[in-house]
Amino acid sequence: MPKPLPLPDDLLPLHAAVLQAERAMTEAREASGDVDAAREVYVAASLALRAHPIWEEARQGACHAQTWQASLDAAKDALAEPAAA
């Protein structure tokens, strides 16, 4: 199985923004709020993430899925609330 590419520093904020926007969209839907506005933020964040040059490099290196998962895991870890002490 191919290994993921090293994640550049500017990728984490992009992936974290997508996760935050996705959460906001879910919360808006559950609260019967303005899903359209939340969706617009989500789409903009997703497009910015997908435009990052690492994805083309990962596709060429046949490690897109592994790199995507590594980036997703890093973003989830960064957004995780610290455990209660």
C-alpha positions as CSV (number, residue, x, y, z in Angstrom):
1,M,0.0,0.0,0.0
2,P,1.4,3.4,-0.9
3,K,2.4,5.8,1.9
4,P,0.8,9.2,2.1
5,L,2.8,12.2,1.0
6,P,4.1,14.5,3.8
7,L,1.4,17.0,4.6
8,P,2.4,20.7,4.0
9,D,1.7,23.2,6.8
10,D,-0.9,25.1,4.7
11,L,-3.0,22.0,4.2
12,L,-4.3,21.5,7.8
13,P,-6.2,24.8,8.0
14,L,-7.9,24.1,4.7
15,H,-9.0,20.6,5.8
16,A,-10.0,21.8,9.3
17,A,-12.1,24.6,7.7
18,V,-14.0,22.0,5.6
19,L,-14.7,19.9,8.7
20,Q,-15.9,23.0,10.7
21,A,-18.1,24.0,7.8
22,E,-19.5,20.5,7.5
23,R,-20.4,20.6,11.2
24,A,-22.0,24.0,10.9
25,M,-24.1,22.8,8.0
26,T,-25.2,19.8,10.0
27,E,-26.0,21.9,13.1
28,A,-28.0,24.4,10.9
29,R,-30.0,21.5,9.4
30,E,-30.7,20.0,12.8
31,A,-31.8,23.4,14.2
32,S,-33.9,24.2,11.1
33,G,-31.6,27.1,10.4
34,D,-30.1,28.6,7.3
35,V,-28.6,25.6,5.6
36,D,-28.0,27.5,2.3
37,A,-25.6,29.9,3.9
38,A,-23.8,27.1,5.7
39,R,-23.7,25.1,2.5
40,E,-22.1,28.0,0.7
41,V,-19.3,28.2,3.3
42,Y,-18.8,24.4,3.0
43,V,-18.6,24.5,-0.8
44,A,-16.1,27.4,-0.7
45,A,-13.9,25.6,1.9
46,S,-14.1,22.3,0.0
47,L,-13.1,24.0,-3.3
48,A,-10.1,25.7,-1.6
49,L,-9.0,22.3,-0.1
50,R,-9.4,20.5,-3.4
51,A,-7.4,23.2,-5.2
52,H,-4.3,22.6,-3.1
53,P,-1.4,21.3,-5.3
54,I,-0.7,18.3,-3.1
55,W,-3.7,16.4,-4.6
56,E,-2.3,16.4,-8.1
57,E,1.1,15.2,-6.7
58,A,-0.7,12.5,-4.7
59,R,-2.7,11.4,-7.8
60,Q,0.6,11.1,-9.8
61,G,2.2,9.2,-7.0
62,A,-0.8,6.8,-6.7
63,C,-1.3,7.8,-3.1
64,H,-4.2,10.2,-3.2
65,A,-6.5,8.1,-0.9
66,Q,-3.7,7.6,1.7
67,T,-2.8,11.3,1.6
68,W,-6.4,12.4,1.9
69,Q,-7.0,10.1,4.9
70,A,-3.8,11.4,6.6
71,S,-5.0,15.0,6.0
72,L,-8.5,14.2,7.3
73,D,-7.1,12.5,10.4
74,A,-4.8,15.4,11.1
75,A,-7.6,17.9,10.8
76,K,-9.9,15.8,13.1
77,D,-7.1,15.6,15.6
78,A,-6.5,19.3,15.4
79,L,-10.2,20.0,16.0
80,A,-10.7,17.4,18.7
81,E,-11.6,18.9,22.1
82,P,-9.0,18.2,24.7
83,A,-10.0,15.4,27.1
84,A,-11.4,16.5,30.4
85,A,-8.7,16.3,33.1
